Amino acid sequence: MDTIDQLIQDLKAKLQNSTTFDELEKIEIDYLGRNGLVNEQFQLMKSISPDKKKEFGAQLNTFKQKVTELISIKKESLISQTDSSEQIDFTLPGKKFSTGSLHMVTLAIEEITSIFNDLGFIRMSYPEVEWEYFSFEALNFIAGHPARDDVETFFIDAPTHEKYGKMVLTPHTSSGQIREMFRIKEPPIRMINIGKTYRPNSDATHNPMFHQFEGMCVDKNINITHLKGTIEYFAKAFFGPDRQIRLRPHHFQFTEPSFEIDITCGVCGGTAVVNNIKCKICKSGWLELGGSGIVHPNVLKAGGIDTSIYSGWAFGFGVERTYMMKDGLKLDDMRTMYGGDVNFLEQF
């Protein structure tokens, strides 16, 4: 018992001199660890005579309880001396970090790519910073066309190229048509070009930066029925079998004849009314997907294609606008996609 009393006094002295949790942890291991002092004392039980084992065991249990108590008291003392902002409760469960996911626009791009891959189209990607020539001249935009004004296009403050003119943030993926014809040189061409485009406007259905996907098919004997059939296939695959499309005559510089392609609105179901109020998105039951048409001969010639042999069609749709028309999504403001609200984004 005298030995145990001395061990208790030694422990008190060590605890008195310890000032950190690391020092206290070392003392706790030295006394209560698997190879600690308490277990060493219990090993002595083997050498104790049977008539004294019970008394010796009781003393050792009292010793162990006293060691545990003194260490616990010291731990509480150190915690009380620690600034509240530095205290750590090691008994709390760890934080569970949520698993990330792809952005809805990325998911839409992957789905669009997959649908057109099934039709034999290859996906290409062309520059976001482009020359005027590829964005306008080669696409049959004459000098002075309104689209070439700085209220419609972002111009880059950079030296003007002798042949290709000024640099711009590409206003549409249609510039990829020319670059793809330059690359292929000889049809057939079945290309889908997906990338970021830029225009200086912003509202519920427009964003200064948005993604666009451009489809183009050039081959022998291509006509409007091939265009309509392809877009109808895409619409049914992407939006669902109940959605309808229509081709509405329009004018684009780089196609002739040209069409706006509309689809029944996914917010109001084509009724133009939501909760007895005119639909904020479509206002008519129809939504404009984008422009399309038969590629203008001047554009084919700019791409080095023989127009006496080949013809083609092309279209350009906004990825965000197209995704907004998904059944059940009922997203009425494109800008929400880029607001950074995790509660919104984690739904996709």
C-alpha positions in Angstrom: 0.0 0.0 0.0 2.9 2.3 0.7 4.1 1.8 -2.9 0.7 2.7 -4.3 0.5 5.8 -2.1 3.9 6.8 -3.5 2.7 6.2 -7.1 -0.3 8.4 -6.5 1.9 11.2 -5.2 4.2 10.9 -8.2 1.2 11.1 -10.5 -0.1 14.3 -8.7 3.3 15.9 -9.2 3.4 15.1 -12.9 -0.2 16.4 -13.4 0.7 19.5 -11.5 3.6 20.2 -14.0 1.6 19.4 -17.1 0.2 22.4 -19.0 -1.0 21.1 -22.3 -3.3 18.4 -23.6 -0.3 16.6 -25.4 1.5 16.3 -22.0 -1.6 15.1 -20.3 -2.2 12.5 -23.1 1.3 11.1 -22.5 0.7 10.8 -18.8 -2.6 9.0 -19.4 -0.8 6.5 -21.7 2.0 6.0 -19.2 -0.4 5.1 -16.5 -3.5 3.7 -18.2 -2.2 2.4 -21.5 -1.8 -1.3 -22.4 1.8 -1.2 -21.2 1.2 1.4 -18.6 2.0 1.5 -14.9 -1.5 0.3 -13.7 -1.3 -2.8 -15.8 2.2 -3.5 -14.6 0.9 -3.5 -11.0 -1.8 -5.9 -12.0 0.8 -8.3 -13.4 2.3 -8.5 -9.9 -0.9 -10.5 -8.9 0.9 -13.6 -10.2 3.5 -13.4 -7.4 1.1 -12.7 -4.5 0.1 -15.5 -2.2 -3.5 -16.7 -2.5 -4.5 -15.5 0.9 -3.5 -11.9 0.0 -4.6 -11.7 -3.6 -8.1 -10.4 -2.7 -6.8 -7.6 -0.6 -4.1 -6.7 -3.2 -6.7 -6.7 -6.0 -9.0 -4.4 -4.2 -6.1 -2.0 -3.6 -5.1 -2.1 -7.3 -8.7 -1.3 -8.3 -8.8 1.6 -5.9 -5.4 2.8 -7.4 -6.8 2.6 -11.0 -9.9 4.5 -10.1 -7.8 7.2 -8.4 -5.5 7.5 -11.4 -8.5 7.8 -13.8 -10.1 10.4 -11.5 -7.0 12.6 -11.2 -6.4 12.6 -14.9 -10.1 13.5 -15.6 -9.9 16.4 -13.1 -6.7 17.7 -14.8 -8.4 17.4 -18.2 -11.4 19.4 -17.1 -9.0 22.0 -15.6 -7.1 22.4 -18.9 -10.4 22.7 -20.8 -11.6 25.5 -18.5 -8.4 27.4 -19.0 -8.7 27.2 -22.8 -10.3 30.0 -24.8 -13.8 29.0 -25.8 -12.9 29.6 -29.5 -10.1 27.0 -29.3 -12.0 24.3 -27.5 -12.5 21.1 -29.5 -14.9 18.4 -28.5 -13.2 15.2 -29.7 -16.4 13.2 -29.0 -18.4 14.9 -31.7 -19.0 13.0 -34.9 -17.0 14.1 -37.9 -18.6 16.4 -40.6 -20.1 14.6 -43.5 -19.1 16.3 -46.7 -21.7 16.2 -49.5 -20.9 14.7 -52.9 -20.6 17.2 -55.7 -22.4 16.9 -59.0 -22.2 18.2 -62.6 -23.9 21.6 -63.3 -27.3 21.3 -65.1 -25.9 23.0 -68.2 -23.1 20.4 -68.4 -25.7 17.6 -68.0 -27.7 19.2 -70.8 -24.7 19.3 -73.1 -23.9 15.7 -72.4 -27.4 14.6 -73.2 -27.5 16.7 -76.4 -24.2 15.3 -77.5 -25.4 11.8 -76.9 -28.6 12.3 -79.0 -26.8 13.6 -82.0 -24.1 11.0 -81.7 -26.8 8.4 -82.2 -27.5 10.2 -85.6 -23.9 10.0 -86.6 -22.9 13.6 -85.8 -19.5 14.3 -84.3 -19.0 17.0 -81.6 -16.6 19.8 -82.3 -15.4 22.8 -80.3 -14.2 26.0 -81.8 -12.7 29.3 -80.4 -14.7 31.5 -78.0 -12.6 34.5 -79.1 -13.0 34.7 -82.9 -12.2 36.9 -85.9 -14.9 39.0 -87.5 -14.4 37.1 -90.8 -15.5 33.8 -89.4 -18.4 35.3 -87.3 -19.7 37.6 -90.1 -18.1 37.9 -93.6 -17.9 34.2 -94.2 -21.5 33.8 -92.9 -22.8 36.3 -95.5 -23.1 39.2 -93.1 -22.5 42.3 -95.1 -20.6 45.3 -93.7 -22.8 47.5 -91.7 -25.2 44.7 -90.7 -26.9 45.5 -87.3 -25.4 42.3 -85.7 -22.0 43.8 -86.2 -22.7 46.8 -84.1 -21.1 47.0 -80.6 -24.5 47.0 -78.9 -25.0 43.4 -80.3 -21.5 42.0 -80.2 -18.6 42.2 -77.7 -15.5 43.5 -79.6 -12.0 42.7 -78.2 -9.5 45.5 -77.8 -6.8 43.9 -79.9 -4.9 44.6 -83.2 -7.0 44.2 -86.4 -6.0 41.4 -88.6 -5.3 42.3 -92.2 -7.5 39.6 -93.6 -9.9 38.6 -90.8 -10.6 42.0 -89.3 -11.3 42.7 -85.6 -11.5 40.1 -82.8 -14.8 39.4 -81.0 -16.2 37.2 -78.3 -18.0 34.8 -80.6 -21.6 35.8 -80.8 -22.8 32.4 -82.1 -21.4 29.0 -82.8 -22.1 29.4 -86.5 -18.5 30.5 -87.0 -17.7 26.8 -86.5 -19.5 26.0 -89.8 -16.7 27.7 -91.8 -14.0 26.2 -89.7 -15.5 22.7 -90.0 -15.7 23.0 -93.8 -12.1 24.1 -93.9 -11.2 21.1 -91.7 -13.2 18.5 -93.7 -12.6 20.0 -97.1 -14.8 17.3 -98.8 -18.4 16.4 -97.6 -20.2 14.6 -96.1 -20.2 16.7 -93.0 -22.2 15.9 -89.9 -21.1 18.2 -87.1 -22.4 19.5 -83.8 -20.5 22.4 -82.3 -21.2 23.2 -78.6 -19.5 26.2 -76.9 -19.9 29.5 -75.0 -21.2 32.5 -76.9 -21.5 36.1 -75.8 -24.0 38.9 -76.4 -24.6 42.1 -74.4 -28.1 41.5 -73.2 -29.7 40.1 -70.0 -33.3 39.2 -69.0 -35.3 36.2 -68.0 -34.5 34.3 -71.2 -31.1 35.9 -72.1 -27.7 35.9 -70.4 -24.6 37.8 -71.5 -22.8 34.5 -71.6 -24.7 31.4 -72.7 -24.0 28.1 -74.3 -25.1 27.3 -77.9 -25.1 24.2 -80.0 -24.8 24.3 -83.7 -25.7 21.5 -86.0 -24.7 21.2 -89.6 -25.1 18.6 -92.3 -23.6 19.0 -95.8 -24.0 16.2 -98.4 -25.5 15.5 -101.8 -29.3 16.2 -102.2 -29.8 17.6 -98.8 -33.2 19.4 -98.4 -35.6 20.8 -95.8 -37.2 17.5 -95.0 -33.9 16.2 -93.7 -33.7 19.3 -91.4 -37.2 18.9 -90.1 -36.8 15.2 -89.5 -33.6 15.7 -87.5 -34.9 18.5 -85.3 -38.1 16.5 -84.7 -36.1 13.5 -83.7 -34.0 15.6 -81.3 -37.1 17.3 -79.8 -38.8 14.0 -79.1 -35.7 12.5 -77.5 -34.8 15.5 -75.4 -38.2 16.9 -74.4 -40.4 13.9 -74.6 -42.8 12.3 -77.1 -45.7 14.7 -76.4 -43.8 17.9 -77.3 -44.5 19.4 -80.8 -42.3 21.5 -83.0 -43.1 23.9 -85.9 -41.0 25.6 -88.5 -41.8 29.3 -88.9 -40.4 31.2 -92.0 -37.8 33.8 -91.0 -34.7 35.4 -92.3 -31.1 34.7 -91.5 -28.1 35.9 -93.4 -26.4 32.5 -93.6 -29.4 30.3 -94.6 -31.9 30.4 -97.4 -34.7 29.5 -96.9 -34.6 30.1 -93.2 -36.9 29.1 -90.3 -37.4 29.7 -86.6 -38.0 26.4 -84.9 -40.6 26.6 -82.1 -41.6 24.0 -79.5 -44.7 23.9 -77.3 -43.9 25.5 -73.9 -43.0 23.2 -71.0 -44.0 25.8 -68.4 -47.7 26.3 -69.5 -48.0 23.1 -71.5 -48.7 25.0 -74.7 -51.7 26.8 -73.2 -50.0 30.2 -72.8 -51.6 30.5 -69.3 -50.2 29.7 -65.8 -52.5 30.0 -62.8 -54.9 32.2 -64.9 -52.0 34.5 -65.8 -50.3 34.8 -69.2 -47.2 32.6 -69.2 -44.2 34.7 -68.3 -41.9 32.6 -70.6 -43.8 32.0 -73.8 -46.8 34.3 -73.8 -48.3 32.3 -76.7 -47.9 28.6 -75.9 -44.9 28.3 -78.2 -41.2 28.9 -77.4 -38.5 29.7 -79.9 -35.8 27.0 -79.8 -33.5 28.8 -82.4 -32.8 29.4 -86.0 -32.3 27.0 -88.8 -32.4 26.7 -92.6 -30.7 25.5 -95.7 -27.1 26.7 -95.7 -26.7 29.7 -98.0 -24.6 29.1 -101.2 -22.3 32.0 -100.2 -21.5 30.3 -96.9 -20.7 27.0 -98.6 -18.5 28.8 -101.1 -16.7 30.6 -98.2 -16.0 27.1 -96.8 -14.6 25.8 -100.1 -17.6 23.6 -100.9 -18.8 23.0 -104.5 -22.4 24.2 -104.5 -23.2 22.5 -107.8 -22.7 19.2 -106.0 -23.5 19.7 -102.4 -26.1 21.4 -100.2 -26.7 21.4 -96.5 -28.8 22.5 -93.5 -27.8 24.1 -90.2 -29.4 25.2 -87.0 -28.3 27.0 -83.8 -30.0 26.6 -80.4 -29.1 28.0 -76.9 -28.4 25.2 -74.5 -29.8 27.1 -71.5 -33.0 28.1 -73.3 -33.4 24.6 -74.6 -33.0 23.1 -71.2 -35.5 25.5 -69.7 -38.2 23.9 -72.0 -37.7 20.5 -70.4 -41.0 18.9 -69.1 -41.5 19.4 -65.4 -38.6 21.8 -64.9 -40.8 25.0 -65.0 -37.7 27.2 -64.7 -38.9 30.7 -65.6 -35.6 32.7 -65.4 -32.4 31.6 -67.1 -30.3 33.7 -64.7 -31.2 31.3 -61.9 -28.9 28.7 -63.4 -25.9 30.9 -62.7 -27.0 32.4 -59.3 -24.8 29.9 -57.4 -27.6 28.9 -55.1 -26.6 25.4 -53.9 -30.1 24.6 -52.7 -31.3 25.1 -56.3 -28.3 23.4 -58.1 -28.3 20.2 -55.9 -31.7 19.3 -57.3 -30.1 18.4 -60.6 
